[in-house]
Amino acid sequence: QVHPVESGGGLVQTGGSLRLSCSASGSIASFNAVNWFRQSPGKQRELVASITRDGILNYADSVKGRFTISRDNAKNTVYLQMNSLKPEDTAVYYCNVNNWGPSYWGQGTQVTVSS
């Protein structure tokens, strides 16, 4: 079983930065992909960024140039660096691990960007 755990959410002003972390049981470098999703009230959960086992990165158009996903194998952690935050980035952010078929979700961490 893989149990992703997110941390790093909080309240920040427009233009500020936050770094989210996702740790999981098992070797995070071996997973097929680690993804960050977000969901705000009344909206569907959307993919924000992903990193594959081979290090291929993917971003939603809405966050390109502002968010950066990275992986630290030594710390067994995937990060989401979020810069130039906007009120529309306010959401619960979830870490999702795709372990070559089975998919596991964390409990989420709240990010609130004040205007």
C-alpha positions in Angstrom: 0.0 0.0 0.0 1.1 3.5 -0.8 0.0 6.3 1.4 0.8 9.7 0.0 1.0 12.5 2.6 0.9 16.2 1.6 2.2 19.1 3.6 3.0 22.8 3.1 -0.4 24.3 2.4 -1.5 27.6 4.1 -2.6 31.1 3.6 -0.7 33.4 1.4 -1.2 36.8 -0.3 -1.5 37.3 -4.0 1.9 37.1 -5.6 3.3 35.0 -2.8 4.8 31.5 -2.8 4.3 28.2 -1.2 6.0 24.8 -1.5 4.0 21.7 -1.2 5.5 18.3 -0.3 4.3 14.8 -1.0 5.9 11.8 0.7 4.8 8.2 0.4 5.6 4.8 1.6 7.8 3.0 -0.9 10.4 4.4 -3.3 8.9 7.5 -4.8 11.4 7.2 -7.7 9.9 3.9 -8.7 6.4 5.0 -9.2 5.0 5.4 -12.7 4.0 9.0 -11.9 3.4 11.4 -9.1 0.7 14.0 -9.8 -0.6 17.1 -8.1 -4.3 17.7 -8.4 -6.4 20.5 -7.0 -10.1 21.0 -6.3 -11.9 24.1 -5.4 -15.6 24.3 -4.2 -18.0 23.6 -7.0 -15.4 22.6 -9.5 -14.0 19.3 -10.7 -10.6 18.0 -9.5 -8.0 19.0 -12.0 -4.5 17.9 -12.8 -2.0 20.6 -11.9 1.4 19.0 -12.5 2.9 15.6 -12.9 6.3 13.9 -13.0 7.0 10.5 -14.4 9.5 7.9 -13.3 11.7 9.1 -16.2 11.4 12.7 -15.1 9.0 13.9 -17.7 7.2 16.9 -16.5 3.7 18.1 -17.4 1.8 21.2 -16.3 -1.7 22.6 -16.7 -1.7 25.7 -18.9 -3.0 27.7 -16.0 0.1 27.2 -13.9 2.8 27.0 -16.5 5.7 29.4 -15.7 4.5 29.7 -12.1 4.6 26.2 -10.7 7.4 23.7 -10.7 7.2 20.0 -9.8 10.3 18.3 -8.7 11.5 15.1 -7.0 14.1 14.5 -4.4 14.8 10.7 -4.4 17.1 10.9 -1.4 14.2 12.4 0.6 11.6 10.3 -1.1 9.6 13.4 -1.7 7.9 15.2 -4.6 7.6 19.0 -4.3 5.3 21.5 -6.0 6.8 25.0 -5.8 4.1 27.5 -6.4 5.1 31.1 -7.2 3.1 34.2 -8.2 0.1 32.7 -6.6 -3.3 34.1 -7.6 -6.7 33.9 -5.8 -7.9 31.4 -8.4 -5.2 29.0 -7.2 -7.1 28.6 -4.0 -8.0 25.0 -3.6 -7.3 21.7 -1.8 -4.2 20.3 -3.4 -3.9 16.5 -3.5 -0.9 14.3 -4.2 -1.7 11.3 -6.4 0.6 8.4 -6.9 0.2 6.1 -9.9 2.0 2.8 -9.0 1.9 1.1 -12.4 -1.9 0.7 -12.3 -3.2 1.3 -8.7 -3.7 4.9 -7.9 -3.4 6.4 -4.4 -4.5 9.7 -3.0 -3.4 11.8 -0.1 -5.8 13.6 2.2 -5.1 16.9 0.7 -3.7 20.2 1.9 -5.5 23.6 1.7 -4.0 26.5 -0.2 -5.7 29.8 0.2 -4.6 32.9 -1.7 -6.0 36.2 -0.5 -6.5 39.1 -2.8 
